């Protein structure tokens, strides 16, 4: 799950509101103090090229984890003498992703508050601001295009064409909370505004790169359109582009020369977990299987319930049980994952005939718990698909909605095998000893961990063969690779910043802890040392082999 934040509609008591207001003001004071000290102490080393930071989609106001990761990294690099420059938005987009109000297209983004927050965050280093300046010729070219044409639109950019439609369409899906975009006036309006904004941003970012000739570009996840545009420009101009995303350990971040949302991790073929590493992983899994975990400060499971007696009785009436785990269709984790299927609902549509032809099998469709999270409710949901396709009328299909906190792990333990689109539950099912068939590229499919057919025919044949077989094998290398991958994902590739931030009462947001600026110097902060060495010595973004003292933060 990849997180970006707008203000969440969280109901706080008066006391909690007062506490949050106090902590926000304290954050502003600490930001100002850090900025002044960093500016005073900044001594760029001769010969070091600058690093450009850009993240316009991590927050509007307040401090999200992804906004603070960028702040802390920039401050830490400055402590090491690295020249840092921020590319900042000063009302630079007519409609940004987080400022899109889908029910009111005419409502502009809250630029004044956002700019004020940016000035607090970037007060320690030079900022190059960009402002909105739409291209009249481009606007004319977009005027009469429908949604399909806008989503495929390209426009001249230097000696090539910039795929503006492709760069922005995923952002509108995220903002509108659905995948299939309607060809109506609001959707066309948003797409045009995104494209106009992206094109101007691309030109401004290209000018900045050509002027500074940076060492690298550090960009938030590279999926939402401001960052996707910057990433495309950087790669087109031959720059090293590093993207980052919130990682799996609390208050940790994942940096990558690839696309961070895909979690490319290079694990040595000779790596095997030792006894201590196995114990660390087992401890994590024990907590995870109890639902005791969070992602980007979001607790997806307020509680985990066991299987209801009615469901257990229903399971007993069938030859076998096959859980089907879905995803949130518009989430950034779904971008570029298609292999055999166009998207998740295409996959579900192709599963229906298999469900109908195997009445001896109980298929339990499990909607993702984030599909109905307050403030992020999907408008194109699995629940709607179930109703539209009349799936509930099939006697061998049981549907569990996203607000039913039934234990997915108990389902897995009762399963013959598991079907996933690309959910992380596929990795966990393998760890629990249950075979998995995956339908789209997942973070873990870069290694042999699950069955991963590459075409619809191969997928159907694989699932049908497993449904009809008396036994289903789990290759030993799948389980071994699952443990190797999860260990690296948690304890090597997750770069910790927990010494500098703490959770807010607003899910996904954080507050700054009190710490001296010197604590971010690479000689004192192992995370900054890893990032610095990766930037200038081409080492991997991996923590040292030494085991962390506190593996799990409950």
Secondary structure by P-SEA (a helix, b strand, c coil): cccccccccccccaaaaaaaaaaaaaaaaaaaaaaaaaaaaccccccbbbbbbbbcccccccccaaaaaaaaaaaaaaaabbbbbbbccccccccccccccccccccccaaaaaaaaaaaaacccccccccbbbbaaaaaaaccccaaaaabbbbbccccccccccccaaaaaaaaccccccccaaaaaaaaaaaaaaaaaaaaaaaaaaaccccbbbbcccccaaaaaaaaaaaaaccbbbbbcccccccbbbbccccccccbbbbbccccccaaaaaaaaaaaaaaaaccccccccccccccccccaaaaaaaaaccbbbbbbbcccccccccccccccccaaaaaaaaaaaaaacccbbbbbbcccccccccccccccaaaaaaaacccccccbbbbcccccccaaaaaaaccbbbbcccaaaaaaaaacbbbbbcccccccccccccccccaaaaaaaaaaaaacccccccaaaaaaaaaaaaaacccccccccccccccccccbbbbcccccccccccccaaaaaaaaaaccccccccccccccccccc
